[in-house]
Amino acid sequence: MSEFWRPDDRMALENDHPRYDVTEKVTGRAKYSTDYYPDKLIWAAFIRCPYGVAKVTNADVEAAKKAPGVLDVQMDKMDGVYCGDHLGTICAESRQAIEDGIAALKLAFDIGEAKTDPLKQLPPREQWANFTPPTGGGPAGRGGGGGRRGGRGGRAASPEEIAAANAAATGADHMIEAVYETQVQTHCCLEPHNVLVDYRGDHAIAWGSSQGTFAYRDQLTRPLNLSADKVEFHCEYIGGGFGSKLGQTPEGVLASQMSVKFNRPCRVLLTRKEEQLDTGNRPGSIQYMKIGVSKDGTIAGGRMVAFGIAGAMSGGGGVRAVPRYKMTTPAVSSAMDVTLSAGGVRPMRAPGAPQYTYAYEMLMEELAQSIGMDSLEFRQKNDVDPVRQEMYKVGAELIGWKDRKASKDQKGPIKTGFGVAAGDWGNGGFGNATVTVNIYPDGRVEVLSGCQDIGQGFRTLVGDCVATTLDIPYTYLAVKVGVSNLPNGPGSGGSSTSRTVAPRAFLAAQQARDGILGLVAKEMKLPDASKLKIEKGMITGDIKPMAWTDACKLINGQLTYTTSDLPEGMGQNTQSQCVQFVKLNVDTETGVVRVEKIVALQEVGKPVNRNTIENQITGACIEGIGYALFEDRILNAATGVMNNANLEMYKCPGAVDIPEIVPVIWRSDPNSPVNAVGEPPSVPIAGALGCAIYNAIGVPVRKMPMTPRRVLAALGGEKGAVA
Amino acid sequence: MKTFEYLVADNLDAAVAEYGAGKSMLKAGGIDLIDRLKERLELPDSIVSIGGIGALNYIKQDGDAIKIGCNTTLADIGRSDVLKKAFPGLHEACASAATPQIRERATLGGNICQRPRCWYFRNYDIHCLKKGGDTCFSADGENEYHAIFGDGPCHIVHPSNAAPSLVAVDALITVKNGKGERQIKARDFFVMPDKNLYAENVLGPDEIVTEVTIPKAPEKSAWLEIREKQSYDWPLVAAAVVRNGGAWQVCLGAVAPVPWYSEAASKVLGSSEMTAELAAKAGEAAVEGAKPMEHNAYKIQLVKVAVKRAALMAAGMEAIA
């Protein structure tokens, strides 16, 4: 084993404690918002456009209103601009009545020409090397990117800069000029977007599936016309959120409007088809890269042009470009978004990063190949980050990189490929959060945070912060999260939940510990508590050891500690580096890819709970397999209908598709802040898979998802390139 | 879905009578039907369920023949030692289909009678040829999963995993209506769209599939699917190869509107001893007459490989050399 990785070096708060809510979840006691069925419940839904571009020619609103159980029907507009677009709303006594009401509308449409092909909106391929976006279309970038690109305004690269970049590429010993394409990936939360709003005149209670308890509550205040203190929002349990449940919630607005209108609790629950059509997606991209390299592996620079593929109602197609490899002359980048007649973009786990990293890492692989250098050696030569340099060495051992062979040197149709890719994530900003710890005379400890547990294990995290600081058995702990009348916390976006809340949880726990030790000191008539501590549920020090429960009997009523303060040393901005290695097999006769093993090395700062951290890393790898190999929003070119708006033909990985995944918590640092782990491991995985496929078959597959069809096309000489 | 009356038959005669009255749709496991109801492709006033008739769930040997009741689930077949030994090709086709949960519900009768999974057919808002429209959207649309055999006018692929093995082995399908029952050769059971656009088999409107008979277990058999995903996915291409009465038979799945018996590949194999060269030749022969569309030419390569490997597997040889 390498000297750089010690299996035991994962301590800090290392405890392997299972999730606090595991029993609730597996027994069904955990109540999700759709488990609540109040009396007099009514339902509401959106009337949607089924085509990419369509004008309503018939909508029999009166007939729909007369359908049994229908309470309200309203057409808001007659022109739909994407498949799933909201044309109106309907409210009824039941889901069945909603469906019957929509059928009674007898909607008819004139179907227009949908924009489904991004290439039709782009300049001709031969102009891409010199492309600059129209006014305000995108910033110039430096050094293999230069920040997030696409639709953000900024200074466009000058013709002189572009000419110099092109010259740097063409003047090098070798040059790779390639186009990489990534597809649109839809959100596939297991629990659909849903909300139940119960308006009660002077206040309201709502239950929903959200990545932001407090933001959701605040949004409901407007249609309810209530102040925030009059709205109680619950999201104690959530069946997955990857960015689509962060921001806009038209469902919440509709449920509120109807609850107010009919003075009854109203639920909006999206169908699986609606989920696929209209809860946002990771935008697609077409990325042109032209980069030179010298024979010794020095990257010369060149051009990077990114076209983001956004939906009808939004931009946001930009790729998140982060320079990770040295270039002698910084690459000059340009970017522009195109829009399709299709559902819009929403944040998805490391927005913009996986699509850029796939292209960037494939390019590195091709550059290394062009000079005959081992692709790991190439990265080690050029990677700018010292942490990743160490990760390369460890990961290479764990994946067995020494067994890597060129495709042509392998016998038989099944070829083994190894790939590697790098990623990173900035941990900046520690927002606002408040944590309360209550201790009761019977020894019970209550930990309170209104922040939501989106499935990543937030409930476990805050519990662990307190249990580990107090060093008491977990059985004494009750952790309550995800309700807006609990202390304030951040939305779960940008991988900020843990790093924002954990420091406050530590601090509140320390204050609680000091409080209980102070009571013991007073009882024992010690001058102070400075020599007392809690060890494994016992108060020890200058006294006869006292059990935690006996110490708590000294409490009169309850002890309560609440803090919003950020402890010293827990608020500095850091980076979370990651490197991932992949080993896979490609059947070169069928193009089928089977992933055998993934090693994911992840910097997490101060690790709190190994179980949930490793779950995050593993989940990101699984999601990345789906992204790289299977998932694709397929639009009908003529009508803009999404052909595969279900989980049968929209292909997420299943159990047999999941390989051995080895998550490595990198060199835990107990003195570091708690860092991001939700998004960073999803950055490199598609790139690592693409590079491994390239190694296995000897040619790059430049278009995702890398299906058998595309692998065979690459092997057949088409190389998956567009235009 | 639209509301409907749900009738539960507790015996076959009652089901035949009710279904024969013509106002009900038939449901066994419901895997296919419920999808179509939810998408409002079907708006029945009533449904008669035969799923609870235990007497239709059996796998039994009758002399040389093996008889399988229509309500036998794919999971039951997967658990059958009889079929695993006597007909490994059919066993594997059923045991590897879909997901464990689906296999516990999906019946053999339903599997061979299910409607196509074509994404145009399955979408309420697309009025395709098969649903009475005038366009097969796959012809000029996204046809990566569509047919490479047959001349249309509809380019679905038949979705049954079990059917290719049944066609290859010359199975008989017993169907029943109020007037009695008849047996149809599996090869004659399925119909191409140029014969009937609106159905994939010859069943009359009052007929129920009650049993599948394998007259004699094949000497050898194998089933091979090539899929994108290994969990819960439909095959891109599949091949059933059996040796029956000394002669090799090849039938393909997921490449045509019916299970596609490959006369050319079967002829190449004839009654010969299997070799790697012969298997490869059968693969080449199997694509004779294929007419791929814009996005599915890759299936040609997959057919060649699937037939070659399935032939080798059936012969007990190494499939991937």
Contacts between the chains, C-beta under 8 A, distances in Angstrom:
chain1	res1	chain2	res2	distance
A	50	B	124	7.8
A	50	B	125	3.7
A	51	B	125	6.9
A	96	B	3	6.3
A	99	B	1	7.3
A	99	B	2	7.7
A	100	B	2	7.4
A	100	B	3	7.8
A	103	B	2	7.4
A	103	B	40	7.3
A	412	B	320	6.9
A	412	B	321	6.8
A	413	B	320	6.0
A	413	B	321	8.0
A	414	B	320	6.3
A	587	B	320	7.7
A	589	B	301	7.4
A	589	B	305	4.6
A	590	B	226	5.1
A	590	B	301	7.5
A	590	B	302	5.9
A	590	B	305	5.4
A	591	B	298	7.1
A	591	B	301	8.0
A	592	B	226	6.4
A	592	B	227	7.4
A	592	B	228	7.5
A	594	B	230	7.2
A	629	B	228	7.5
A	630	B	228	6.0
A	630	B	229	5.7
A	634	B	119	7.8
A	634	B	142	5.6
A	636	B	120	7.8
A	636	B	126	7.5
A	636	B	137	6.7
A	636	B	141	5.7
A	636	B	142	6.4
A	637	B	141	6.2
A	637	B	142	7.0
A	638	B	137	7.3
A	638	B	140	7.4
A	638	B	141	6.5
A	639	B	126	7.2
A	641	B	123	6.3
A	641	B	125	6.3
A	641	B	126	6.2
A	643	B	119	4.1
A	643	B	120	7.5
A	643	B	123	7.4
A	643	B	142	5.7
A	644	B	119	6.0
A	648	B	117	7.5
A	649	B	117	7.6
A	649	B	119	5.8
A	651	B	228	6.2
A	651	B	229	5.5
A	651	B	233	6.5
A	653	B	229	6.6
A	653	B	231	7.1
A	654	B	99	7.4
A	654	B	229	6.0
A	654	B	230	7.2
A	654	B	231	2.3
A	654	B	232	4.7
A	654	B	233	7.7
A	655	B	231	5.2
A	656	B	229	7.8
A	656	B	230	4.0
A	656	B	231	4.2
A	657	B	229	5.4
A	657	B	230	5.4
A	657	B	231	5.4
A	707	B	228	5.5
A	708	B	226	7.0
A	708	B	228	6.2
A	708	B	236	6.4
A	708	B	298	6.7
A	708	B	302	7.2
A	709	B	144	6.2
A	709	B	295	7.6
A	709	B	298	4.4
A	712	B	298	4.9
A	712	B	301	5.8
A	713	B	298	7.1
